[in-house]
Amino acid sequence: MNEQQNLLAQRIIEGLNLEDITVEDVDIDTPLFGEGLGLDSIDALELAVIVDRNYGVKINNAEEGRSAFASIRSLDSYIQQHCADATP
């Protein structure tokens, strides 16, 4: 993962209080939901808040959310596409 993706993973881990997971445990293509990190629908709402607070990017609808929240790679790509200056 690049620096931006590492920071994103760290913010997700801290924001969702994923105590048993470290950035080193997360692969860029690991699914965030289901068998990957095991996030659920409540986590999706919190994840949307994390993205909005840290990057000023809003998830507009459920379809975009499903696509963006597939993995760290897809979320990072979504943030980059929707925020001219996605650096913290």
Chimera marker file (.cmm) of the C-alpha trace (Angstrom):
<marker_set name="trace">
<marker id="1" x="0.000" y="0.000" z="0.000" r="1" g="1" b="0" radius="0.5"/>
<marker id="2" x="1.126" y="3.545" z="-0.598" r="1" g="1" b="0" radius="0.5"/>
<marker id="3" x="1.205" y="6.171" z="2.159" r="1" g="1" b="0" radius="0.5"/>
<marker id="4" x="-2.313" y="7.469" z="1.402" r="1" g="1" b="0" radius="0.5"/>
<marker id="5" x="-3.755" y="3.943" z="1.514" r="1" g="1" b="0" radius="0.5"/>
<marker id="6" x="-1.920" y="3.169" z="4.766" r="1" g="1" b="0" radius="0.5"/>
<marker id="7" x="-3.376" y="6.310" z="6.332" r="1" g="1" b="0" radius="0.5"/>
<marker id="8" x="-6.848" y="5.388" z="5.084" r="1" g="1" b="0" radius="0.5"/>
<marker id="9" x="-6.519" y="1.881" z="6.537" r="1" g="1" b="0" radius="0.5"/>
<marker id="10" x="-5.331" y="3.344" z="9.852" r="1" g="1" b="0" radius="0.5"/>
<marker id="11" x="-8.279" y="5.741" z="9.989" r="1" g="1" b="0" radius="0.5"/>
<marker id="12" x="-10.700" y="2.891" z="9.315" r="1" g="1" b="0" radius="0.5"/>
<marker id="13" x="-9.119" y="0.694" z="11.984" r="1" g="1" b="0" radius="0.5"/>
<marker id="14" x="-9.140" y="3.475" z="14.581" r="1" g="1" b="0" radius="0.5"/>
<marker id="15" x="-12.523" y="4.913" z="13.600" r="1" g="1" b="0" radius="0.5"/>
<marker id="16" x="-14.254" y="1.550" z="13.792" r="1" g="1" b="0" radius="0.5"/>
<marker id="17" x="-12.300" y="0.387" z="16.864" r="1" g="1" b="0" radius="0.5"/>
<marker id="18" x="-11.020" y="-2.743" z="15.124" r="1" g="1" b="0" radius="0.5"/>
<marker id="19" x="-8.857" y="-3.783" z="18.059" r="1" g="1" b="0" radius="0.5"/>
<marker id="20" x="-7.548" y="-7.064" z="16.638" r="1" g="1" b="0" radius="0.5"/>
<marker id="21" x="-6.488" y="-5.626" z="13.273" r="1" g="1" b="0" radius="0.5"/>
<marker id="22" x="-3.396" y="-3.621" z="12.342" r="1" g="1" b="0" radius="0.5"/>
<marker id="23" x="-2.502" y="-1.877" z="9.092" r="1" g="1" b="0" radius="0.5"/>
<marker id="24" x="-0.057" y="-4.713" z="8.411" r="1" g="1" b="0" radius="0.5"/>
<marker id="25" x="-2.982" y="-7.180" z="8.530" r="1" g="1" b="0" radius="0.5"/>
<marker id="26" x="-4.845" y="-5.338" z="5.785" r="1" g="1" b="0" radius="0.5"/>
<marker id="27" x="-4.112" y="-6.009" z="2.129" r="1" g="1" b="0" radius="0.5"/>
<marker id="28" x="-5.070" y="-3.329" z="-0.373" r="1" g="1" b="0" radius="0.5"/>
<marker id="29" x="-7.582" y="-5.709" z="-1.981" r="1" g="1" b="0" radius="0.5"/>
<marker id="30" x="-8.946" y="-7.353" z="1.177" r="1" g="1" b="0" radius="0.5"/>
<marker id="31" x="-12.744" y="-7.032" z="1.156" r="1" g="1" b="0" radius="0.5"/>
<marker id="32" x="-13.879" y="-4.634" z="3.863" r="1" g="1" b="0" radius="0.5"/>
<marker id="33" x="-17.137" y="-6.527" z="4.379" r="1" g="1" b="0" radius="0.5"/>
<marker id="34" x="-17.980" y="-10.197" z="4.790" r="1" g="1" b="0" radius="0.5"/>
<marker id="35" x="-15.026" y="-12.537" z="5.050" r="1" g="1" b="0" radius="0.5"/>
<marker id="36" x="-12.431" y="-9.780" z="4.662" r="1" g="1" b="0" radius="0.5"/>
<marker id="37" x="-12.373" y="-7.390" z="7.611" r="1" g="1" b="0" radius="0.5"/>
<marker id="38" x="-15.825" y="-8.548" z="8.638" r="1" g="1" b="0" radius="0.5"/>
<marker id="39" x="-17.492" y="-5.140" z="8.614" r="1" g="1" b="0" radius="0.5"/>
<marker id="40" x="-21.307" y="-4.953" z="8.661" r="1" g="1" b="0" radius="0.5"/>
<marker id="41" x="-24.004" y="-2.443" z="7.682" r="1" g="1" b="0" radius="0.5"/>
<marker id="42" x="-23.561" y="-0.386" z="10.865" r="1" g="1" b="0" radius="0.5"/>
<marker id="43" x="-19.851" y="-0.155" z="10.093" r="1" g="1" b="0" radius="0.5"/>
<marker id="44" x="-20.746" y="1.088" z="6.588" r="1" g="1" b="0" radius="0.5"/>
<marker id="45" x="-22.529" y="4.076" z="8.100" r="1" g="1" b="0" radius="0.5"/>
<marker id="46" x="-19.589" y="4.830" z="10.357" r="1" g="1" b="0" radius="0.5"/>
<marker id="47" x="-17.202" y="4.372" z="7.439" r="1" g="1" b="0" radius="0.5"/>
<marker id="48" x="-19.138" y="6.957" z="5.424" r="1" g="1" b="0" radius="0.5"/>
<marker id="49" x="-18.746" y="9.406" z="8.330" r="1" g="1" b="0" radius="0.5"/>
<marker id="50" x="-14.995" y="8.692" z="8.530" r="1" g="1" b="0" radius="0.5"/>
<marker id="51" x="-14.592" y="9.400" z="4.811" r="1" g="1" b="0" radius="0.5"/>
<marker id="52" x="-16.646" y="12.595" z="5.036" r="1" g="1" b="0" radius="0.5"/>
<marker id="53" x="-14.821" y="13.922" z="8.111" r="1" g="1" b="0" radius="0.5"/>
<marker id="54" x="-11.322" y="13.123" z="6.926" r="1" g="1" b="0" radius="0.5"/>
<marker id="55" x="-11.603" y="13.778" z="3.206" r="1" g="1" b="0" radius="0.5"/>
<marker id="56" x="-14.733" y="15.873" z="2.708" r="1" g="1" b="0" radius="0.5"/>
<marker id="57" x="-16.115" y="13.212" z="0.384" r="1" g="1" b="0" radius="0.5"/>
<marker id="58" x="-19.730" y="12.104" z="0.686" r="1" g="1" b="0" radius="0.5"/>
<marker id="59" x="-21.052" y="8.747" z="-0.480" r="1" g="1" b="0" radius="0.5"/>
<marker id="60" x="-24.103" y="9.721" z="-2.524" r="1" g="1" b="0" radius="0.5"/>
<marker id="61" x="-26.063" y="6.473" z="-2.568" r="1" g="1" b="0" radius="0.5"/>
<marker id="62" x="-25.996" y="2.786" z="-1.650" r="1" g="1" b="0" radius="0.5"/>
<marker id="63" x="-24.761" y="1.734" z="-5.095" r="1" g="1" b="0" radius="0.5"/>
<marker id="64" x="-21.741" y="4.039" z="-4.862" r="1" g="1" b="0" radius="0.5"/>
<marker id="65" x="-21.154" y="2.900" z="-1.297" r="1" g="1" b="0" radius="0.5"/>
<marker id="66" x="-21.082" y="-0.779" z="-2.236" r="1" g="1" b="0" radius="0.5"/>
<marker id="67" x="-18.593" y="-0.080" z="-4.990" r="1" g="1" b="0" radius="0.5"/>
<marker id="68" x="-16.409" y="2.315" z="-2.978" r="1" g="1" b="0" radius="0.5"/>
<marker id="69" x="-16.379" y="0.194" z="0.174" r="1" g="1" b="0" radius="0.5"/>
<marker id="70" x="-15.273" y="-2.999" z="-1.574" r="1" g="1" b="0" radius="0.5"/>
<marker id="71" x="-11.632" y="-2.647" z="-0.451" r="1" g="1" b="0" radius="0.5"/>
<marker id="72" x="-8.988" y="-0.124" z="0.577" r="1" g="1" b="0" radius="0.5"/>
<marker id="73" x="-7.987" y="0.168" z="-3.091" r="1" g="1" b="0" radius="0.5"/>
<marker id="74" x="-11.528" y="0.945" z="-4.257" r="1" g="1" b="0" radius="0.5"/>
<marker id="75" x="-12.178" y="3.388" z="-1.401" r="1" g="1" b="0" radius="0.5"/>
<marker id="76" x="-8.898" y="5.194" z="-2.017" r="1" g="1" b="0" radius="0.5"/>
<marker id="77" x="-9.757" y="5.427" z="-5.716" r="1" g="1" b="0" radius="0.5"/>
<marker id="78" x="-13.235" y="6.780" z="-4.904" r="1" g="1" b="0" radius="0.5"/>
<marker id="79" x="-11.762" y="9.417" z="-2.600" r="1" g="1" b="0" radius="0.5"/>
<marker id="80" x="-9.200" y="10.446" z="-5.221" r="1" g="1" b="0" radius="0.5"/>
<marker id="81" x="-11.906" y="10.773" z="-7.877" r="1" g="1" b="0" radius="0.5"/>
<marker id="82" x="-14.234" y="12.832" z="-5.680" r="1" g="1" b="0" radius="0.5"/>
<marker id="83" x="-11.803" y="15.084" z="-3.898" r="1" g="1" b="0" radius="0.5"/>
<marker id="84" x="-9.364" y="17.364" z="-5.683" r="1" g="1" b="0" radius="0.5"/>
<marker id="85" x="-7.104" y="17.462" z="-2.638" r="1" g="1" b="0" radius="0.5"/>
<marker id="86" x="-7.690" y="14.180" z="-0.809" r="1" g="1" b="0" radius="0.5"/>
<marker id="87" x="-4.530" y="14.534" z="1.219" r="1" g="1" b="0" radius="0.5"/>
<marker id="88" x="-5.261" y="15.017" z="4.900" r="1" g="1" b="0" radius="0.5"/>
<link id1="1" id2="2" r="1" g="1" b="0" radius="0.2"/>
<link id1="2" id2="3" r="1" g="1" b="0" radius="0.2"/>
<link id1="3" id2="4" r="1" g="1" b="0" radius="0.2"/>
<link id1="4" id2="5" r="1" g="1" b="0" radius="0.2"/>
<link id1="5" id2="6" r="1" g="1" b="0" radius="0.2"/>
<link id1="6" id2="7" r="1" g="1" b="0" radius="0.2"/>
<link id1="7" id2="8" r="1" g="1" b="0" radius="0.2"/>
<link id1="8" id2="9" r="1" g="1" b="0" radius="0.2"/>
<link id1="9" id2="10" r="1" g="1" b="0" radius="0.2"/>
<link id1="10" id2="11" r="1" g="1" b="0" radius="0.2"/>
<link id1="11" id2="12" r="1" g="1" b="0" radius="0.2"/>
<link id1="12" id2="13" r="1" g="1" b="0" radius="0.2"/>
<link id1="13" id2="14" r="1" g="1" b="0" radius="0.2"/>
<link id1="14" id2="15" r="1" g="1" b="0" radius="0.2"/>
<link id1="15" id2="16" r="1" g="1" b="0" radius="0.2"/>
<link id1="16" id2="17" r="1" g="1" b="0" radius="0.2"/>
<link id1="17" id2="18" r="1" g="1" b="0" radius="0.2"/>
<link id1="18" id2="19" r="1" g="1" b="0" radius="0.2"/>
<link id1="19" id2="20" r="1" g="1" b="0" radius="0.2"/>
<link id1="20" id2="21" r="1" g="1" b="0" radius="0.2"/>
<link id1="21" id2="22" r="1" g="1" b="0" radius="0.2"/>
<link id1="22" id2="23" r="1" g="1" b="0" radius="0.2"/>
<link id1="23" id2="24" r="1" g="1" b="0" radius="0.2"/>
<link id1="24" id2="25" r="1" g="1" b="0" radius="0.2"/>
<link id1="25" id2="26" r="1" g="1" b="0" radius="0.2"/>
<link id1="26" id2="27" r="1" g="1" b="0" radius="0.2"/>
<link id1="27" id2="28" r="1" g="1" b="0" radius="0.2"/>
<link id1="28" id2="29" r="1" g="1" b="0" radius="0.2"/>
<link id1="29" id2="30" r="1" g="1" b="0" radius="0.2"/>
<link id1="30" id2="31" r="1" g="1" b="0" radius="0.2"/>
<link id1="31" id2="32" r="1" g="1" b="0" radius="0.2"/>
<link id1="32" id2="33" r="1" g="1" b="0" radius="0.2"/>
<link id1="33" id2="34" r="1" g="1" b="0" radius="0.2"/>
<link id1="34" id2="35" r="1" g="1" b="0" radius="0.2"/>
<link id1="35" id2="36" r="1" g="1" b="0" radius="0.2"/>
<link id1="36" id2="37" r="1" g="1" b="0" radius="0.2"/>
<link id1="37" id2="38" r="1" g="1" b="0" radius="0.2"/>
<link id1="38" id2="39" r="1" g="1" b="0" radius="0.2"/>
<link id1="39" id2="40" r="1" g="1" b="0" radius="0.2"/>
<link id1="40" id2="41" r="1" g="1" b="0" radius="0.2"/>
<link id1="41" id2="42" r="1" g="1" b="0" radius="0.2"/>
<link id1="42" id2="43" r="1" g="1" b="0" radius="0.2"/>
<link id1="43" id2="44" r="1" g="1" b="0" radius="0.2"/>
<link id1="44" id2="45" r="1" g="1" b="0" radius="0.2"/>
<link id1="45" id2="46" r="1" g="1" b="0" radius="0.2"/>
<link id1="46" id2="47" r="1" g="1" b="0" radius="0.2"/>
<link id1="47" id2="48" r="1" g="1" b="0" radius="0.2"/>
<link id1="48" id2="49" r="1" g="1" b="0" radius="0.2"/>
<link id1="49" id2="50" r="1" g="1" b="0" radius="0.2"/>
<link id1="50" id2="51" r="1" g="1" b="0" radius="0.2"/>
<link id1="51" id2="52" r="1" g="1" b="0" radius="0.2"/>
<link id1="52" id2="53" r="1" g="1" b="0" radius="0.2"/>
<link id1="53" id2="54" r="1" g="1" b="0" radius="0.2"/>
<link id1="54" id2="55" r="1" g="1" b="0" radius="0.2"/>
<link id1="55" id2="56" r="1" g="1" b="0" radius="0.2"/>
<link id1="56" id2="57" r="1" g="1" b="0" radius="0.2"/>
<link id1="57" id2="58" r="1" g="1" b="0" radius="0.2"/>
<link id1="58" id2="59" r="1" g="1" b="0" radius="0.2"/>
<link id1="59" id2="60" r="1" g="1" b="0" radius="0.2"/>
<link id1="60" id2="61" r="1" g="1" b="0" radius="0.2"/>
<link id1="61" id2="62" r="1" g="1" b="0" radius="0.2"/>
<link id1="62" id2="63" r="1" g="1" b="0" radius="0.2"/>
<link id1="63" id2="64" r="1" g="1" b="0" radius="0.2"/>
<link id1="64" id2="65" r="1" g="1" b="0" radius="0.2"/>
<link id1="65" id2="66" r="1" g="1" b="0" radius="0.2"/>
<link id1="66" id2="67" r="1" g="1" b="0" radius="0.2"/>
<link id1="67" id2="68" r="1" g="1" b="0" radius="0.2"/>
<link id1="68" id2="69" r="1" g="1" b="0" radius="0.2"/>
<link id1="69" id2="70" r="1" g="1" b="0" radius="0.2"/>
<link id1="70" id2="71" r="1" g="1" b="0" radius="0.2"/>
<link id1="71" id2="72" r="1" g="1" b="0" radius="0.2"/>
<link id1="72" id2="73" r="1" g="1" b="0" radius="0.2"/>
<link id1="73" id2="74" r="1" g="1" b="0" radius="0.2"/>
<link id1="74" id2="75" r="1" g="1" b="0" radius="0.2"/>
<link id1="75" id2="76" r="1" g="1" b="0" radius="0.2"/>
<link id1="76" id2="77" r="1" g="1" b="0" radius="0.2"/>
<link id1="77" id2="78" r="1" g="1" b="0" radius="0.2"/>
<link id1="78" id2="79" r="1" g="1" b="0" radius="0.2"/>
<link id1="79" id2="80" r="1" g="1" b="0" radius="0.2"/>
<link id1="80" id2="81" r="1" g="1" b="0" radius="0.2"/>
<link id1="81" id2="82" r="1" g="1" b="0" radius="0.2"/>
<link id1="82" id2="83" r="1" g="1" b="0" radius="0.2"/>
<link id1="83" id2="84" r="1" g="1" b="0" radius="0.2"/>
<link id1="84" id2="85" r="1" g="1" b="0" radius="0.2"/>
<link id1="85" id2="86" r="1" g="1" b="0" radius="0.2"/>
<link id1="86" id2="87" r="1" g="1" b="0" radius="0.2"/>
<link id1="87" id2="88" r="1" g="1" b="0" radius="0.2"/>
</marker_set>
